[in-house]
């Protein structure tokens, strides 16, 4: 069956490394670097937009480009779209087509769109191979009315690994204007009106054969979090609202007291303690603790100093969660307004990053576009603060190095720690075969 990817305006969430917005994914050099001026207007940056097998549900959108006011060659990329991750396969030589709407403010601009189609490897940030450069069959686009392209050709065969993606770039072809005037060239896409609409086009990339997409695990979900504090001594850990059997609890704790040997808290049986972090080795000790929740789980903790902590609940329907590897921390010991999160790397697809931030001082932490701050805790005396959050991109694919999320405070603060911890679905336990072929196996009496 054919595989049709519809071109959408939304940003791609593929990780970790897609083509840069100021460079083409192809081996063709644009007349102007994307984002710089052509002497008349800024050329378009190539944002990594989504394409998938679902048709758009709203009215079309467009991108207009103002040409330079000359009669020289002007080949320039307009738009880029990225497919979902592919399964390992060889994309065979076959008929492909790219279709979208277009218009031109004047025939003298000689707007002839073309499309680059290639395979990109996010794990290495490199082009794997070129499938095709698909040219517009119409020599010159319409003037004031919107037309639609009719682009098709036979692509080359390219072998791709699991996690590779298809990249489509729509270009202004290497054509010269017949008059030295600035004109408007426009591409239309992401509509709901069908493939050949001249007012609401559902732009697409179509392969004659079936392409197999990578099957990623269902997302791990954040349920709720709570932040709290207490002075030294025993306490019962509060549960986030709505916590239920099967949830996975993660605690991020900080103490300004010298508790490096034990960590900020002593956890009861059933909990696992991660690495104790400290930005300068003498104060600001931080640590993750985690456990799968059930009503039988003890929450009788011991506070080893004057601490702040946050606890979050996470779940994945039908599966038990666990931690992937060790937490990774970054320290900022200087008296500044910045803090950066450590960068853990996934070992497989379907991971989810929990973020912890702490420091032994007061101060307001500003939000960032990449992380949701879910809870905050403040200790007694001396004051310390902790935040727990999660990375907004999930599920994460295999071999993804999480970004160094950058936060800032409203005032200078010293000895700050930012840590990232990855969650995963715990592997299921398979019943072993009975090697002796006897009447029972190792799980039965």
Long-range contacts (C-beta under 8 A, 24 or more apart in sequence): 1-209, 1-210, 2-206, 2-207, 2-208, 2-209, 2-210, 3-53, 3-206, 3-207, 3-209, 3-210, 3-211, 4-53, 4-204, 4-205, 4-206, 4-207, 5-51, 5-52, 5-53, 5-81, 5-83, 5-166, 5-168, 5-204, 5-205, 5-206, 6-51, 6-52, 6-53, 6-54, 6-55, 6-56, 6-190, 6-202, 6-203, 6-204, 7-49, 7-51, 7-79, 7-81, 7-100, 7-168, 7-189, 7-190, 7-203, 7-204, 7-205, 8-49, 8-50, 8-51, 8-52, 8-56, 8-81, 8-189, 8-190, 9-49, 9-61, 9-189, 9-190, 10-49, 10-50, 11-47, 11-48, 11-49, 11-50, 12-48, 12-49, 12-50, 12-81, 12-82, 13-50, 13-393, 14-48, 14-82, 14-84, 14-85, 14-122, 14-165, 14-397, 15-122, 15-393, 15-396, 15-397, 15-400, 16-122, 16-123, 16-125, 16-397, 16-399, 16-400, 16-401, 17-122, 17-123, 17-124, 17-125, 18-48, 18-82, 18-120, 18-122, 18-125, 18-165, 19-46, 19-48, 19-80, 19-120, 19-125, 19-167, 20-46, 21-45, 21-46, 21-47, 21-48, 22-46, 24-77, 24-116, 24-169, 25-80, 25-116, 25-118, 25-120, 25-127, 25-167, 25-169, 26-116, 26-118, 26-127, 26-130, 26-133, 26-169, 27-127, 27-130, 28-75, 28-116, 28-171, 30-75, 30-76, 30-77, 30-171, 31-72, 31-73, 31-74, 31-75, 31-76, 32-76, 34-76, 34-77, 38-66, 38-67, 38-68, 38-74, 38-76, 39-68, 39-69, 39-70, 40-66, 40-67, 40-68, 40-69, 40-182, 41-65, 41-66, 41-182, 43-76, 44-76, 44-77, 44-78, 44-79, 46-77, 46-79, 46-80, 46-169, 47-80, 48-80, 48-81, 48-82, 49-79, 49-80, 49-81, 49-82, 50-81, 50-82, 51-81, 51-82, 51-83, 51-166, 51-168, 51-204, 51-205, 52-83, 52-84, 55-192, 55-202, 56-190, 56-191, 56-192, 56-202, 57-192, 58-190, 58-191, 58-192, 59-191, 59-192, 59-200, 60-101, 60-188, 60-189, 60-190, 60-191, 60-192, 60-193, 60-197, 60-199, 60-200, 60-201, 61-188, 61-189, 61-190, 61-191, 62-101, 62-186, 62-187, 62-188, 62-189, 63-186, 63-187, 64-184, 64-185, 64-186, 65-172, 65-184, 65-185, 65-186, 66-182, 66-183, 66-184, 67-109, 67-172, 67-177, 67-182, 67-183, 67-184, 67-185, 68-182, 69-180, 69-181, 69-182, 70-177, 70-180, 71-176, 71-177, 71-178, 71-179, 71-180, 72-176, 73-174, 73-175, 73-176, 74-172, 74-174, 74-175, 74-176, 74-177, 75-171, 75-172, 75-173, 75-174, 75-175, 76-171, 76-172, 77-116, 77-169, 77-170, 77-171, 77-172, 78-113, 78-169, 78-170, 78-171, 78-172, 78-185, 78-187, 79-169, 79-170, 79-187, 79-189, 80-167, 80-168, 80-169, 80-170, 81-167, 81-168, 81-169, 81-205, 82-120, 82-165, 82-166, 82-167, 83-165, 83-166, 83-167, 83-213, 84-165, 84-213, 84-214, 85-122, 85-162, 85-163, 85-164, 85-165, 85-213, 85-214, 85-216, 85-397, 86-119, 86-160, 86-162, 86-163, 86-164, 86-165, 86-166, 86-211, 86-212, 86-213, 86-214, 87-162, 87-212, 87-213, 87-214, 87-215, 88-160, 88-161, 88-162, 89-159, 89-160, 89-211, 89-212, 90-157, 90-158, 90-159, 90-160, 91-119, 91-131, 91-155, 91-157, 91-158, 91-159, 91-160, 91-207, 91-211, 92-157, 92-209, 93-154, 93-155, 93-156, 93-157, 94-154, 94-155, 94-207, 94-208, 94-209, 95-152, 95-153, 95-154, 95-155, 95-208, 96-131, 96-132, 96-134, 96-152, 96-153, 96-154, 96-155, 96-205, 96-206, 96-207, 96-208, 97-134, 97-150, 97-151, 97-152, 97-153, 97-204, 97-205, 97-206, 98-134, 98-149, 98-151, 98-152, 98-168, 98-170, 98-204, 98-205, 98-206, 99-148, 99-149, 99-150, 99-151, 99-195, 99-196, 99-201, 99-203, 99-204, 99-206, 100-148, 100-149, 100-170, 100-187, 100-188, 100-189, 100-201, 100-203, 100-204, 101-146, 101-147, 101-148, 101-149, 101-187, 101-188, 101-189, 101-191, 101-197, 101-198, 101-201, 101-203, 102-136, 102-141, 102-142, 102-146, 102-147, 102-148, 102-149, 102-185, 102-186, 102-187, 102-188, 103-141, 103-142, 103-143, 103-144, 103-145, 103-146, 103-147, 103-185, 103-186, 103-188, 104-140, 104-141, 104-142, 104-143, 104-183, 104-184, 104-185, 104-186, 105-143, 105-144, 105-183, 105-184, 105-185, 106-143, 106-179, 106-181, 106-183, 107-140, 107-143, 108-177, 108-178, 108-179, 108-181, 108-183, 109-177, 109-183, 109-184, 109-185, 110-140, 110-175, 110-176, 110-177, 110-178, 111-140, 111-141, 111-172, 111-175, 111-183, 111-185, 112-136, 112-138, 112-139, 112-140, 112-141, 112-172, 112-173, 112-175, 113-141, 113-149, 113-151, 113-170, 113-171, 113-172, 113-173, 113-185, 113-187, 114-151, 114-170, 114-171, 114-172, 114-173, 115-151, 115-168, 115-169, 115-170, 115-171, 115-205, 116-167, 116-168, 116-169, 116-171, 117-155, 117-166, 117-167, 117-168, 117-205, 118-158, 118-166, 118-167, 119-158, 119-160, 119-164, 119-165, 119-166, 119-167, 120-164, 120-165, 120-166, 120-167, 121-160, 121-161, 121-163, 121-164, 122-163, 122-164, 122-165, 122-397, 123-161, 123-163, 123-398, 123-399, 128-158, 128-159, 128-160, 128-161, 128-164, 129-156, 129-158, 129-159, 129-160, 130-156, 130-158, 131-155, 131-156, 131-158, 131-166, 132-156, 135-173, 136-173, 141-185, 145-198, 146-186, 146-188, 146-198, 146-199, 146-201, 147-198, 148-195, 148-196, 148-197, 148-198, 148-201, 155-207, 162-214, 162-398, 163-214, 163-349, 163-397, 163-398, 163-399, 166-205, 166-211, 168-205, 214-349, 214-397, 216-349, 216-350, 216-395, 216-397, 217-316, 217-349, 217-350, 217-395, 217-425, 218-316, 218-317, 218-350, 218-395, 219-316, 219-350, 219-352, 219-394, 219-395, 220-314, 220-315, 220-316, 220-321, 220-350, 220-351, 220-352, 220-394, 220-395, 220-423, 220-424, 220-425, 221-314, 221-315, 221-316, 222-312, 222-313, 222-314, 222-372, 222-374, 222-390, 223-247, 223-312, 223-313, 223-314, 223-315, 224-312, 224-313, 224-374, 225-310, 225-311, 225-312, 225-313, 225-374, 225-375, 225-388, 226-310, 226-311, 226-375, 227-308, 227-309, 227-310, 227-311, 227-375, 227-376, 227-377, 227-378, 227-386, 227-387, 227-388, 228-308, 228-309, 228-310, 228-311, 228-377, 229-306, 229-307, 229-308, 229-309, 229-377, 229-378, 229-379, 229-380, 230-303, 230-307, 230-379, 230-380, 231-303, 231-306, 231-379, 231-380, 231-381, 232-257, 232-303, 232-304, 232-305, 232-306, 233-302, 233-303, 234-300, 234-301, 234-302, 234-303, 235-301, 235-302, 235-303, 236-299, 236-300, 236-301, 237-299, 237-301, 237-311, 238-311, 239-293, 239-299, 239-311, 239-313, 240-311, 240-312, 240-313, 240-375, 242-313, 243-293, 243-313, 244-293, 244-315, 245-293, 245-294, 245-295, 246-292, 246-293, 246-294, 246-315, 246-320, 247-292, 247-293, 247-313, 247-314, 247-315, 248-290, 248-291, 248-292, 248-293, 248-313, 248-314, 248-315, 248-320, 248-321, 248-322, 248-423, 249-290, 249-291, 249-292, 249-293, 249-297, 249-311, 249-312, 249-313, 249-314, 250-288, 250-289, 250-290, 250-311, 250-312, 250-314, 250-354, 250-388, 250-421, 250-423, 251-288, 251-289, 251-290, 251-309, 251-310, 251-311, 252-286, 252-287, 252-288, 252-309, 252-310, 252-311, 252-354, 252-356, 252-358, 252-386, 252-387, 252-388, 252-419, 253-286, 253-287, 253-289, 253-307, 253-308, 253-309, 253-310, 253-386, 254-284, 254-285, 254-286, 254-307, 254-308, 254-309, 254-358, 254-359, 254-360, 254-379, 254-384, 254-385, 254-386, 254-417, 255-284, 255-285, 255-303, 255-304, 255-305, 255-306, 255-307, 255-308, 255-379, 255-384, 256-283, 256-284, 256-285, 256-305, 256-306, 256-360, 256-379, 256-382, 256-383, 256-384, 257-283, 257-285, 257-304, 257-305, 257-306, 257-307, 258-282, 258-283, 258-285, 258-305, 259-285, 259-304, 259-305, 260-285, 262-304, 263-287, 263-304, 264-303, 264-304, 264-305, 264-307, 264-309, 265-289, 265-301, 265-302, 265-303, 265-304, 265-307, 265-309, 266-301, 266-302, 266-304, 267-291, 267-301, 268-298, 268-299, 268-300, 268-301, 269-298, 270-297, 270-298, 272-323, 274-323, 274-326, 274-327, 274-421, 275-326, 275-327, 275-329, 277-327, 277-329, 277-331, 277-417, 277-419, 278-417, 279-331, 279-332, 279-333, 279-415, 279-416, 279-417, 280-331, 280-333, 280-415, 283-360, 283-415, 284-358, 284-359, 284-360, 284-384, 284-415, 284-416, 284-417, 286-329, 286-356, 286-358, 286-386, 286-417, 286-419, 288-327, 288-354, 288-356, 288-419, 288-421, 290-323, 290-421, 292-320, 292-321, 292-322, 306-379, 306-380, 306-381, 306-382, 306-384, 307-379, 307-384, 308-358, 308-377, 308-378, 308-379, 308-384, 308-385, 308-386, 309-377, 309-386, 310-356, 310-374, 310-375, 310-376, 310-377, 310-386, 310-387, 310-388, 311-375, 311-388, 312-354, 312-374, 312-375, 312-388, 312-390, 314-352, 314-354, 314-423, 316-425, 319-425, 319-426, 320-425, 320-426, 321-423, 321-424, 321-425, 321-426, 322-423, 322-424, 322-425, 322-426, 323-421, 323-422, 323-423, 323-424, 324-348, 324-351, 324-422, 324-423, 324-424, 325-422, 327-356, 327-419, 327-420, 327-421, 328-419, 328-420, 329-417, 329-418, 329-419, 329-420, 330-404, 330-417, 330-418, 330-419, 331-415, 331-416, 331-417, 332-415, 332-416, 332-418, 333-414, 333-415, 333-416, 334-414, 335-412, 335-413, 335-414, 336-412, 336-413, 336-414, 337-408, 337-409, 337-410, 337-411, 337-412, 337-413, 338-406, 338-407, 338-408, 338-409, 338-416, 339-365, 339-406, 339-407, 339-408, 339-409, 339-413, 339-416, 339-417, 339-418, 340-404, 340-405, 340-406, 340-407, 340-418, 341-371, 341-402, 341-403, 341-404, 341-405, 341-406, 341-407, 341-418, 341-419, 341-420, 342-404, 342-418, 342-419, 342-420, 343-401, 343-402, 343-403, 343-404, 343-420, 344-401, 344-402, 344-420, 344-421, 344-422, 345-399, 345-400, 345-401, 345-402, 346-396, 346-397, 346-398, 346-399, 346-400, 346-402, 346-422, 346-424, 347-398, 347-399, 347-424, 348-398, 348-424, 349-395, 349-396, 349-397, 349-398, 350-395, 350-396, 350-424, 350-425, 351-394, 351-395, 351-396, 351-400, 351-422, 351-423, 351-424, 352-390, 352-391, 352-394, 352-395, 352-396, 352-422, 352-423, 352-424, 353-390, 353-391, 353-394, 353-396, 353-402, 353-420, 353-421, 353-422, 353-423, 354-388, 354-389, 354-390, 354-420, 354-421, 354-422, 354-423, 355-387, 355-388, 355-389, 355-390, 355-391, 355-405, 355-418, 355-419, 355-420, 355-421, 356-386, 356-387, 356-388, 356-389, 356-417, 356-418, 356-419, 356-420, 356-421, 357-386, 357-387, 357-389, 357-407, 357-416, 357-417, 357-418, 357-419, 358-384, 358-385, 358-386, 358-387, 358-416, 358-417, 359-384, 359-385, 359-413, 359-414, 359-415, 359-416, 359-417, 360-384, 360-415, 361-385, 361-413, 361-414, 361-415, 363-409, 363-410, 363-411, 363-413, 364-409, 364-410, 364-411, 365-407, 365-408, 365-409, 366-407, 366-408, 366-409, 366-410, 368-405, 368-406, 368-407, 370-403, 370-405, 371-405, 371-407, 391-420, 396-422
